[in-house]
C-alpha cells in the first residue's frame, strides 16, 4: 500500500513474542556487528522475534546497509524517516510498528550488549511491566556526561517518585500494552518509566554494562542538557497536574491574590488608624499588592484555560512526531 509517496511493503503478519527496536543515525559501521550479535543471542533464546531497525535520517549509507540485512532475513523490518527527527521520534516509530508482546529498545552504537537481553526477559517474565537498564559503572566523560546525567537522574527520581538510578539509557524492556499507551515527543523516551508510573506500571532496574563505542561519533553532549531539563518540567506537570491543571495554577493564583489582597487591606487599616497618606508613604507596597492580585487572577484564568485544553487533548489523538519515507515491514515467511 502507498501513502503520499511513502513506500510500504506489508504482507502476511506473524505473531512475535519479542520486538527489538533500534534507531540508527549514521551508524553504518556498527550495523552488521550489532545484527550478528543480536541474531546469535535471540536464536539461542528460542522465542519468535522481529528486529525493527529505524533509520533516523542517516546520510552515511546506513539505510543501504539495513536494506541488505532486510533482504537476507525475513525477521528484519526497516523504517526510514524522512529526516532526522531525534531518538524519541525514532523510537516512537518503532513502538508504533512493533507487534511483539515484549518490546526491547536499545542503541545502535554497540554500547548496549545484546547478551544482556535474557536478563531483561527474565524480569519481564517475573511480572514486571518495564525493566530499565542501569549503567552502574559509566565510562563516559566526567564533565559532559557523568555529572549532568547524575544530576538529571537524581532530580527525576525526586520529581517522579520513581526510584531509578538511570532514566537516560535507551536499553529497556516493556510490555507492549504499557509502552503503546504512552505518547512520546521531545526527549521523552528517557522518562518513560516516570510516565508509566502514572499508569500503575511495575518497574524494575537491572545493572548493564557500559562500554565505549567502537566507531562513529556520539550524538550526545552538554548541548542537550537544556532540552532534557525542560522536558523534565513537562514530565512533572504531566505526572502531577495533567488531569487537573487547576490544582497548580489555581493554587498559585489563590496564593498570589491572597498576598496582594491582605497587603492592600493592611495598608488601608494602617492608614485609617494612623491617618497617613498611603500613596505618600507606601506607594510601592500598594502597587505591589495590586499587581499581586492581578497576577492571581491571571493564574486562575490560566488554570481554567488549561482545564479546557486538557479535556480537549484527552479526546483527540496526538499528531505523529515523525513522518515515514519508506517502511519495509511484514513478509510471508513460508
N, C-alpha and C positions, 0 to 999 in steps of 0.2 A: 504494500500500500504506500501511497505517496502523499505527503502533506507539504504544500508550499515549497517545493523544491528540495525537501528533505528526503533522502533515500532511506528506506527502512526495509530490511529483509526479515520477514516474520513468517514462520511456518508452524509445524506441529509443536505444541507446547508440552513440556515434560514437568514432572514434579521433582523438586530438588530439596534435599534436607539442608544443604549449606549453599549460601551465595557468598562469594568473596568479591568485595568491591575495592578496586584500586584506581585512584586517579593518577594520571601521569601528565606532567608538563615538562617537556624537553628532557626526558629520561631514557633516550634511545639506547644508551649503553647498558642500562640496568634491566631492560625488559626481559631479554632472553634468560639471563641468570636467575631472575626472580621467578619467571614462569617455570623453569626447570625445578627449582626448589619447591614451589607450590605443588606442582604435579606429583612430585615424589612423595611429599607429606600426605596429600589428600588421597592419593591412590592407596597408601598404606592404611589410612583411616577406614576406608571401605564404605563410605557413605556417598550417596548421589550428590554431586555438586556442580555448580556452574561458576565460571570465572567471568566477572564483568569488569572490563578494562575501559576506563573513561579517559579519553584524550582531551585534556582541558586547553585547547588552543595551542598545541605544540607547533614549533616551527623547525624542528631538527630531524624530521624523519620518524618521529615516534609513531605516527599513525601507520606508516608503511610497515614498520616492524610488528605492530599489533595485528595488522591485516594478514601478515604472513603466518602468525600463530593461529589466527582465526581460521584460515584456510586449511590448517592441518589438524585442528582439534575441535570437534563439534560441541564441546562443553564451554567454549570460549564465546563471549559476546563482546561487541565493541560499541561504545557510544562516543561519537565525536561531536564536541561542542563547536559552535561557530567561531568562538573566540575564547580567550582566557577569562573565565568568569570567577576563578578562585576555587579554593579547595572545598569550601562549603557547598557551592553550587554543583561542583563535580560529584561530590558525594550524594547530594540530593538527587541528581540524575540517576546515579546507580541505585539508590534506595527505591526510586520510583519504578525501576525496571526489574528489580530483584524479585525472584519467586521462591527463594529458599525459606524454610521455616526458621532457620538461624542465619543471620546476616553478619558477616565479619568484614570490617573495614580496616585497611592498612595502607601505609605509604608505599610508593613505588621506587624508593631510593635505596632499597636493601638495608635500611636501618631497622626494619622490623623482620624478625626471623620467623619464617613460616613454620619452623619446627615447634613453635610455641602454640600453634593453633589447637592441638589436642588439650592443652591446659585450659583454654577458653571454653572449649566444648564441654569439658568435664564439669565446669561450674554451671554452665547453662543447663546441663542435664540434671544438676542438683536442684534446679528450680529457680535460679536467678534469671531476671529479665535482661539485665545488662551486666556484662563483665568488662571492666575497664583495665587497660594496661597501666602499669606504674613503672616509669623509668627510674628505678630506685638508685642506680648508680649512673648519673648522667655524665656524658663525655663531651658535652657542648662547651662553647666558650663561656667563661665565668660571667663576664660583663654583659654581653649581648644576649645570652640565652638563659643561663642558670639563675641569675639574680632576678630578672624580670619574671621568669617562669615561677620561681618560688613565691614571689610577692603576689602574683596573679592567682596562683593556686590557693594560697592562704586566704586571700580576700574572697575568692569564690566559695570556698568552704564555709566561711563565716556568713556570707550573704545568703547562700542557698540552703545551709543546714545539711548539706551532703558531705559526709566525711571522707573525701578522697584526697590523695596526695598529688595526683597528676590528672588534671582535667584536660590538658592540652594535647595529649597523644591521640593520634588517629586510630591506633590499634585497639579496637573494641569489638565485642561480640554483642549482638542484640537479638532478642526475639522479634520476629518480623512484625507482629501486631503492635509492638511498642514503638519501634522506630518509624513505622509508616504513619503513625498518628502525631508526629512532631514535625512542624513546619520549620524548615531551615532557611536562613538568609544571613547576610553579613558574614561574621566569623563564628556563627552559632554552633558549628559542628563540635567545637571543643566544650560546649556547655550542655550537650545532650543529656548527660546524667542528671544535671540540675533540673532541666526542663522535664525529664521523665519522672523525676521525683514527685512532681505535681500530679502525675497520673497514678501514683502509688506503685511505681516500679521498684522491684527488689534489685539492689545494685551491689556488686562485689568487685574488689580490686585485687589484681594479681601482679606480682613483680614480673617485669620483662627485661630482656637485655637491651641495652642501648649502645650501638656501635657507630663509629664514624662512617659516613658514606664513602663508598669506594671510588665513585666517579660522579661527575656533574657538580653543580653548584647549588647550595642551599637557597631556598626561596624565603627564608625567614630571617628576621633581624629586628633591631630596635625600632625600625620604621613601622612595624606592625603593632607595636605596643599600644599606641593611641587608639587604634581601632578596636583592639581587644578590650581595653578599659571601657570604652563607650558601649560595646556590646555587653559588658559586664553589668552596666547600669540598666540596660534594656532587660537583661535576664532577671535582675532583681525586681524590676517593675512587673514583668510577666509572672514571676512566681508569687508575688505578694499582692498585686493590685489589678491584674488583668481583668479578672471577673468583676471587680468593684473598684474602679479607679477613684470614685468619690471618697473612699476612705483616706486616700493620700492627699488629694487636692483639697477635699473638704476640711480635713484636719488642719492643713496648713492655712487655709482660708479663715477658719474659726480662730486659730491662734493669732494670726496677723490682725484680724478685725478686733479681737478682744484687747490686744495690746494697744491698738490705736484708740479704741473706744474708752477704755479705762484711763489712759493717759489724758485724753481730752476731758473726761469727766473730772479727773483730779485737778486739772488746771482750772476748770470752771469753779469747782468748790473752793480751791485755794484763792482764786480771785474774789469770790464772794465773801470769804472770811477776812481777807486782808485788804480788800479794796484796790489791789494792784491792777494795773492795765496788763492784760495777758499779752497783747501784741507788743507792748513796750518792753516787757521783761522776759517773756518766754515765747517769742515768735517762732524760733527754730523748733522748739518742742511741740508747739501747736501744729506747725507744718508737718512734722514727723507723724503726729497722731492721725492727721487727715490722710497722709499718704499710706499709712499702715492700714487704715480702714478701707481705702480704695484697693489696695493690694489684696486684702482679704476677700473683697467682693470679686476681684478678678480670679483668684484661686478657686472660689466656689463655682463661678461661671465655667472655668476651665474643667472642673470636675464634672459638671453636668454635660458639657460637650463631649468629654471623654467617655462618659457613661453611654451616650448615644452612639459614639464611634465604636465602642467595644461591642455593643449589641449588633451593629451592622456587620462588623468584622466577623463575628461568630456565625453569621447567617450566610456569608458568601465564601467562595473558595479563594484562597490566596493565589495570586499570579505566580507562575513559574519563575524561578530565579535563573533560568538558563534557557537557551534555545539550541536545538539539535541541527547539525549539518548532515550527519549520517548515523544510522543505527543498524548494526548487524546483530540480530538477536537470535531467535529460535530457528532450528533446522530439524528436519526429520532425520533422526539418527539411525534409522533402520538401513 
